[in-house]
Amino acid sequence: MGVVSDIERQLGKLRVLEEADGVPELRTSTMTHIVWCPPEWYAKASVTLAGLAERHPARTIILIPEAGRKSEVSAQAELQGFQLPGMAHEVLSEVIRVRLRGDAVHHPGSIITPLLVSDLPVFCRWRGEPTWGTGELEEILGVTDRLVVDSSEWRRPPSAYVELATLFERTAVSDIAFSRSLPWRRKLADLWPEIASIVKLRIEGPRADAELVAGWLRSRLKREISLTRREAETIRAIWVDGQAVGAGGEALSSSELLSGELDWFGRDPVYEAAVRAALPASI
């Protein structure tokens, strides 16, 4: 394919330029990291990726779907260098930015598949809410070992968890909104066995984070628990039957949170149970 060949040519030229200075570098990848990144998420995604390279050297393929009637694909490749502690050589990771327009948005598989690093896992960080049932999601799921989302970026949690739950048998799925609440869930677990009788849960925090904490408790205790919530950018406080729970600890950066998701390879049954228990009662 022309675009893939062009990407490989760009990478080849960049490698030659890097080698020309006479200082040896190491090209290394621990995975193929796909990022589905609509333009409105690009700035935030760039900040997250900037802090990720040293933790997870990868071939990163950033897919940017853009509006347009004409089907077009353009790509730009670059090498990013960084120093690992204890290593004399600079480590190089490959970053490939692919812009998709028109009908090409729905068929990213033809670009992704030949660019996958052989015999290494494939992770996809999907920014924003997945476009359920579309060609682009289906093709990415076809090559991905783990799909990473952040449902706090969605407009309609928990109703969208209905679509999310249908993916669990197809690929491993994780949610940064759930991982972000881990310190708070540990605080709640410390209340055992008294918490077994909880009736009401109140959370000051994002909708998705709160719904998943409530779903986690319901799935662990195997019964209904009511949830009330006050909006905040992150979870700031939790009350169990009117009693405040101790602070959950220092918040992690977006890079640290994503790095944690990229360390998981299998399914997370605790998270899957929390999602199912967070589904609206009317469904």
C-alpha positions in Angstrom: 0.0 0.0 0.0 1.3 3.5 -0.9 0.8 5.1 2.5 2.4 2.2 4.4 5.4 2.3 2.0 5.7 6.0 2.5 5.7 5.6 6.3 8.5 2.9 6.1 10.5 5.2 3.8 10.2 8.1 6.2 11.3 5.9 9.1 14.2 4.6 7.1 15.5 8.1 6.3 15.2 9.1 9.9 17.2 6.1 11.0 19.9 6.9 8.6 20.1 10.5 9.9 20.3 9.2 13.5 23.1 6.8 12.6 25.1 9.5 10.7 26.2 11.2 13.9 28.3 8.1 14.9 26.6 7.7 18.3 24.9 4.3 18.5 21.2 4.2 19.5 18.9 1.4 20.3 15.5 1.0 18.6 13.2 -0.8 20.9 9.5 -1.5 21.3 7.6 -3.3 24.0 4.3 -3.1 22.1 2.4 -1.5 19.3 0.4 1.4 20.9 -2.5 2.6 18.8 -4.2 5.9 19.8 -7.6 6.7 18.3 -7.5 10.4 18.7 -10.2 12.8 17.3 -8.8 16.3 16.8 -10.4 17.7 19.9 -8.4 15.2 22.0 -5.1 15.7 20.3 -3.6 18.3 22.7 -4.4 16.2 25.8 -3.2 13.0 24.1 0.1 14.6 23.2 0.7 15.6 26.9 0.0 12.1 28.0 2.2 10.4 25.4 5.1 12.8 26.2 5.3 11.4 29.7 4.9 7.8 28.6 7.8 7.0 26.3 10.4 6.1 29.0 7.9 3.8 30.8 6.7 2.0 27.7 9.0 2.3 24.6 6.6 1.4 21.7 5.8 1.9 18.0 3.0 4.4 18.5 0.4 4.8 15.8 -1.8 7.9 16.3 -4.9 7.8 14.2 -6.6 11.2 13.7 -10.1 11.0 12.1 -11.0 14.2 10.4 -14.1 15.5 8.7 -14.2 15.5 4.9 -16.0 14.1 1.9 -13.0 13.0 0.0 -11.3 9.8 1.2 -7.7 10.6 2.0 -4.9 9.3 4.2 -1.7 11.2 5.0 1.0 10.1 7.4 4.1 11.6 9.2 6.7 9.5 11.0 9.3 10.6 13.6 11.8 9.1 16.0 11.7 10.1 19.6 14.9 9.6 21.7 15.2 9.3 25.4 17.7 8.0 27.9 17.0 5.1 30.2 18.8 5.0 33.6 22.0 2.9 33.5 22.2 2.8 29.7 24.9 4.6 27.7 22.9 4.6 24.5 19.9 6.6 23.6 16.7 4.6 23.1 14.6 5.5 20.0 10.8 5.0 19.7 8.8 5.4 16.6 5.8 7.7 16.4 3.5 7.6 13.3 0.7 10.1 12.9 -1.9 9.1 10.4 -4.7 11.5 9.4 -7.8 9.8 8.0 -10.6 11.7 6.1 -13.8 10.7 4.5 -14.5 7.0 4.0 -10.9 6.2 5.1 -12.0 7.0 8.7 -14.0 3.7 8.7 -11.1 1.5 7.4 -8.0 2.0 9.5 -7.2 -1.7 9.5 -5.4 -1.5 6.1 -3.0 1.0 7.6 -2.6 -0.5 11.1 -2.1 -4.2 10.2 1.2 -3.9 8.2 2.6 -1.5 10.8 2.2 -3.8 13.8 5.4 -4.9 15.5 5.6 -8.7 15.0 5.0 -10.9 18.1 4.4 -8.0 20.5 1.1 -7.1 22.1 -1.2 -4.4 20.7 -2.8 -1.8 22.9 -5.3 0.8 21.8 -6.1 3.9 23.8 -9.4 5.3 22.5 -9.9 8.9 23.3 -13.5 10.0 23.8 -16.4 7.6 23.6 -16.0 4.7 21.1 -18.1 4.9 17.9 -20.1 1.8 18.8 -20.8 -0.6 15.9 -18.7 1.3 13.3 -16.1 -0.1 10.9 -13.3 1.8 12.6 -14.0 0.3 16.0 -14.5 -3.2 14.5 -11.2 -3.1 12.6 -9.3 -1.9 15.6 -10.8 -4.5 17.9 -9.7 -7.1 15.3 -6.0 -6.4 15.9 -6.1 -5.2 19.6 -5.2 -7.3 22.6 -6.3 -4.6 25.0 -8.7 -1.6 24.6 -8.1 1.3 27.1 -10.8 3.9 27.5 -11.7 6.6 30.0 -15.4 6.7 30.4 -15.2 10.0 32.2 -14.6 11.4 28.7 -18.0 10.1 27.6 -21.2 12.1 27.4 -23.5 9.3 28.7 -22.2 7.0 31.3 -23.5 4.7 32.7 -25.9 4.0 29.8 -23.0 3.6 27.3 -21.7 0.7 29.5 -24.3 -1.4 27.8 -22.3 -1.2 24.6 -19.0 -1.5 26.5 -20.0 -4.7 28.2 -20.5 -6.4 24.8 -16.8 -6.1 24.1 -15.6 -8.1 27.1 -15.7 -11.4 25.3 -13.8 -10.0 22.4 -10.8 -8.3 23.9 -9.5 -7.2 27.3 -10.9 -3.8 28.3 -9.8 -1.4 31.0 -11.1 2.0 32.0 -8.9 4.7 33.4 -12.0 6.0 35.3 -12.0 2.8 37.3 -8.2 2.7 37.9 -8.3 6.3 39.1 -10.6 5.3 41.9 -8.3 2.6 43.3 -7.1 4.5 46.3 -10.7 5.3 47.3 -11.7 1.7 46.8 -8.9 0.6 49.1 -10.3 3.0 51.7 -13.7 1.5 51.3 -12.3 -2.1 51.6 -10.6 -1.1 54.8 -14.1 -0.6 56.3 -14.8 -4.3 56.1 -16.9 -5.9 57.7 -19.0 -2.8 58.7 -19.3 -1.7 55.1 -21.2 -5.0 54.3 -24.4 -3.3 55.6 -24.0 -0.1 53.5 -27.3 1.4 52.2 -26.3 4.7 50.7 -23.1 5.9 49.0 -22.4 9.5 48.3 -19.5 10.6 46.1 -18.1 14.0 45.1 -16.5 13.3 41.7 -17.0 12.6 38.0 -20.0 10.7 36.9 -18.1 7.7 35.5 -15.8 7.4 38.4 -18.7 7.5 40.9 -20.8 5.0 38.9 -18.0 2.5 38.7 -17.2 2.8 42.4 -20.8 2.1 43.2 -20.9 -0.8 40.7 -17.8 -2.2 42.3 -19.4 -2.2 45.7 -22.6 -3.7 44.4 -20.8 -6.5 42.6 -18.6 -7.3 45.7 -21.5 -7.2 48.1 -24.0 -8.7 45.7 -26.8 -6.3 46.4 -28.2 -2.9 45.5 -26.7 0.3 46.9 -28.1 3.7 46.2 -25.7 6.4 44.8 -25.9 10.2 45.0 -23.3 12.4 43.6 -22.0 15.9 43.4 -19.9 16.9 40.4 -16.1 17.4 40.7 -13.2 16.9 38.3 -11.8 14.1 40.4 -13.1 12.1 43.4 -12.7 14.5 46.3 -14.8 12.8 49.0 -16.9 9.7 49.7 -19.6 9.2 52.4 -20.9 5.8 53.5 -24.3 6.1 55.0 -23.5 9.7 55.9 -20.0 9.0 57.3 -17.0 10.5 55.5 -14.3 8.1 54.3 -10.7 9.1 54.7 -8.9 10.8 51.8 -7.9 8.6 48.9 -4.3 9.8 48.4 -2.5 11.8 45.8 -3.9 11.7 42.2 -1.7 10.2 39.5 -0.9 12.0 36.2 -2.5 11.0 32.9 0.8 9.4 31.8 1.0 7.4 35.1 -2.6 6.2 34.8 -2.1 5.1 31.1 1.2 3.4 32.0 -0.6 1.3 34.6 -3.1 0.2 32.0 -0.3 -0.8 29.6 1.1 -3.2 32.2 -2.0 -5.3 32.1 -2.4 -8.1 29.5 -5.4 -10.1 30.5 -9.0 -9.4 31.3 -10.0 -7.8 34.6 -13.0 -9.6 36.0 -13.4 -7.2 38.9 -13.7 -4.3 36.5 -16.1 -6.2 34.2 -18.3 -7.0 37.2 -18.3 -3.3 38.2 -19.4 -2.2 34.8 -22.3 -4.7 34.7 -23.4 -3.7 38.2 -23.3 0.0 37.1 -25.8 -0.5 34.3 -29.0 1.5 34.7 -31.7 -0.5 36.4 -34.1 0.1 33.5 -31.9 -1.9 31.1 
